[in-house]
Amino acid sequence: MRAEGIDGTVELTDTELVVILEPNPKAHRVDRWERRFALDGIITVTHRPSKRRQPDMLELVAEPRKPGHPVQRCEFRFGDEDAGGRFFAALRDTLGPLPEFDVVDAELRAQAQQLDADQQRAYRALRKRERKAVADVPESASFAGYSIRGDRIHHGASSWPVAGASADVDGTTASRVGITRTVGGAAAGTLIAPGLGTVAGALLGASAKKDASKRYITVTTTTGSFVISFHPTQETAARQFAAAINTVT
């Protein structure tokens, strides 16, 4: 059985339901769309009679095309209600009794929400185990909230590999002239990888006036760079931390 619709055609064969939708710029569909649903894989089909400005519609939910994929969904709009009703009756006779679409849809949404909640719990548990594992590793060096534990530099929830990293201490006023700086401790003079522990600050040009009351450690790693600001009285500790980074091979 074959029926015409507003956007294309739908055909019922002995083994499958074939839906073909023609290109429609209004629906943001630039290519011809064809999907074949095996009859034994259809979960539910519902007929929505036309109402006000809504056309006669067939809604379908089918099993995923591949394991692990979401269920398939399809809507087909008929040109007139009689065609939709006749096609739905033929499809229902072929498939036999099926659960209501709204019931299936609600169950699928509940399953998706439960899966999302389970994934969030699993992620939180994983992060907790990771934090505990980090805490169990003794510090080999630390400074201003940054620490070297095992093979990584840690700061809050961010971390960087220490292997291949280099640290440069900007400890004198003369050495800071001409270096692009960020106010508030954000990264300066290097390409900063987004989301890797940088502190927000306003970027100033190389000719801008520098904050002579601050000193900086610029750390460059294989996955990103960051800058640590410190008071001049902390310079000895800062150089010790930088040396700890630079001595790792």
C-alpha positions in Angstrom: 0.0 0.0 0.0 1.3 3.4 -0.9 0.1 6.9 0.1 1.0 10.4 -0.9 1.9 13.0 1.7 2.7 16.7 1.9 6.5 16.1 1.8 6.7 12.7 0.0 5.4 9.2 0.0 5.0 6.3 2.4 4.7 2.7 1.4 3.9 -0.5 3.2 5.3 -3.7 1.9 5.3 -7.3 3.3 8.5 -6.7 5.3 9.1 -3.0 5.7 7.7 0.5 5.9 9.4 2.9 3.4 9.3 6.6 4.0 10.5 9.0 1.3 10.7 12.8 1.9 11.5 15.1 -0.9 13.7 18.2 -0.5 11.9 21.0 1.3 13.8 24.3 2.1 11.2 25.4 4.6 11.9 22.2 6.6 15.7 22.8 6.1 15.9 19.5 4.1 18.0 20.0 1.0 18.4 16.4 0.0 15.9 13.6 -0.7 15.4 11.6 2.6 14.6 7.8 2.5 14.3 5.5 5.4 13.3 1.9 5.5 11.9 0.5 8.8 11.6 -3.3 9.2 8.1 -4.2 10.3 9.4 -6.4 13.1 11.5 -3.5 14.4 8.6 -1.0 14.8 7.9 -0.3 18.4 4.8 1.9 18.0 2.9 3.9 15.4 0.3 6.5 16.2 -2.1 8.4 13.9 -2.7 12.0 14.8 -5.8 13.3 12.9 -5.6 16.8 11.6 -6.5 19.5 14.1 -6.8 23.2 13.3 -3.7 24.0 11.2 -1.9 20.7 12.1 -2.0 18.2 9.2 -2.9 14.6 9.4 0.2 12.9 10.8 1.7 9.4 11.4 4.3 9.2 14.2 6.6 6.2 14.4 9.2 4.9 16.8 11.4 2.0 15.7 14.4 0.1 17.1 17.9 1.6 16.8 19.6 1.1 13.5 22.7 -0.1 15.3 23.3 -1.4 18.9 23.9 1.4 21.3 22.2 4.0 19.0 19.1 5.9 20.0 15.7 4.7 18.8 14.5 5.9 15.4 11.8 8.4 15.1 9.8 9.5 12.1 6.8 11.8 11.4 4.9 11.7 8.1 2.3 14.3 7.1 -0.6 13.2 4.9 -2.3 15.6 2.5 -5.8 14.6 3.6 -7.2 12.9 6.7 -8.8 10.0 4.8 -5.5 8.9 3.3 -3.9 9.0 6.8 -6.7 7.0 8.4 -6.7 4.4 5.7 -3.0 3.9 5.8 -2.9 3.7 9.6 -5.6 1.1 9.6 -3.7 -1.1 7.1 -0.5 -0.7 9.1 -2.2 -1.6 12.4 -3.8 -4.7 10.8 -0.3 -5.8 9.6 1.5 -5.1 12.8 -1.1 -6.2 15.3 -1.6 -4.5 18.7 1.1 -2.0 19.7 1.5 0.2 22.8 0.3 3.8 22.5 2.9 6.3 21.2 2.5 8.6 24.2 3.2 5.7 26.6 6.3 4.6 24.7 7.5 8.1 24.3 7.2 8.8 28.1 9.0 5.5 28.8 11.8 6.3 26.5 12.2 9.8 27.9 12.3 8.4 31.5 14.9 5.8 30.4 17.0 8.6 28.9 16.7 10.7 32.0 17.7 7.7 34.2 20.7 7.0 32.0 21.8 10.6 32.2 21.5 10.5 36.0 23.4 7.2 36.1 26.2 8.7 33.9 26.4 11.8 36.1 26.7 9.7 39.3 29.4 7.5 37.6 31.3 10.6 36.6 31.1 12.1 40.1 32.3 8.8 41.5 35.2 8.7 39.0 36.2 12.3 39.8 36.1 11.4 43.5 38.4 8.4 43.0 40.7 10.6 40.9 41.0 13.3 43.5 41.7 10.7 46.2 44.3 9.1 44.0 46.0 12.5 43.5 45.8 13.2 47.3 47.5 9.9 48.0 50.5 10.8 45.9 53.0 12.9 47.9 54.0 16.4 46.7 57.5 16.7 45.4 57.1 20.5 45.2 54.4 23.1 45.6 53.9 26.8 45.3 50.9 29.2 45.3 48.3 26.5 45.1 50.2 24.6 42.4 51.8 21.2 43.2 53.8 18.5 41.5 52.4 15.1 42.3 53.7 12.1 40.5 54.0 13.0 36.8 51.6 16.0 36.7 51.3 19.6 37.9 48.0 20.1 39.7 46.0 23.2 40.5 42.4 22.8 41.6 40.6 20.6 39.1 43.1 21.2 36.4 46.4 19.4 35.7 49.2 19.3 33.2 51.9 16.8 32.4 55.2 17.8 34.0 57.3 15.8 31.5 58.5 18.2 28.8 57.4 21.2 30.8 59.5 24.3 31.3 59.2 27.2 33.8 60.6 30.7 33.5 60.7 33.1 36.4 60.2 36.7 35.5 61.7 38.1 38.7 63.2 41.5 37.8 61.7 44.7 36.6 64.1 44.9 33.7 63.1 41.4 32.5 59.5 42.3 32.5 59.8 45.2 30.1 58.4 44.4 26.7 56.6 41.2 27.7 52.9 40.9 27.0 51.2 40.6 30.4 47.8 39.9 31.7 46.4 41.7 34.7 45.1 39.6 37.6 47.5 36.6 37.1 46.2 35.3 33.7 48.6 33.9 31.1 51.1 36.2 29.6 53.4 36.1 26.5 52.4 32.5 25.6 49.6 30.7 23.8 47.1 29.7 26.4 45.1 26.5 25.9 41.5 27.3 26.8 40.1 25.8 30.0 43.4 24.7 31.4 43.5 26.5 34.7 44.1 30.0 33.5 42.9 32.9 35.7 40.8 35.5 34.0 42.5 38.8 33.4 42.6 41.7 30.9 45.2 41.3 28.2 47.5 44.3 27.8 49.8 45.1 24.9 53.6 44.9 25.1 53.9 48.7 25.5 51.4 48.8 28.4 52.6 49.8 31.9 53.6 46.7 33.9 52.7 46.0 37.5 56.1 46.3 39.2 54.7 44.9 42.5 54.2 41.4 40.9 56.5 38.7 39.7 55.6 35.8 37.5 56.3 32.2 36.7 55.4 31.3 33.1 55.0 27.5 32.8 54.8 25.9 29.3 53.6 22.3 29.1 52.9 19.9 26.2 49.1 20.5 26.6 49.0 24.2 27.5 50.6 27.1 29.3 49.8 29.1 32.4 51.2 31.9 34.5 51.5 32.1 38.3 51.8 35.5 39.9 53.6 36.1 43.2 54.9 38.8 45.5 58.6 39.7 45.3 59.1 38.3 48.8 58.2 34.8 47.5 60.8 34.8 44.7 63.1 32.3 46.3 60.2 29.8 46.7 59.1 30.6 43.2 62.5 29.8 41.7 62.6 26.5 43.7 59.3 25.5 42.3 60.4 26.4 38.7 63.6 24.5 39.2 61.6 21.4 40.3 59.6 21.6 37.0 62.7 22.2 34.9 64.6 19.3 36.4 62.0 16.7 35.4 63.0 14.8 32.3 
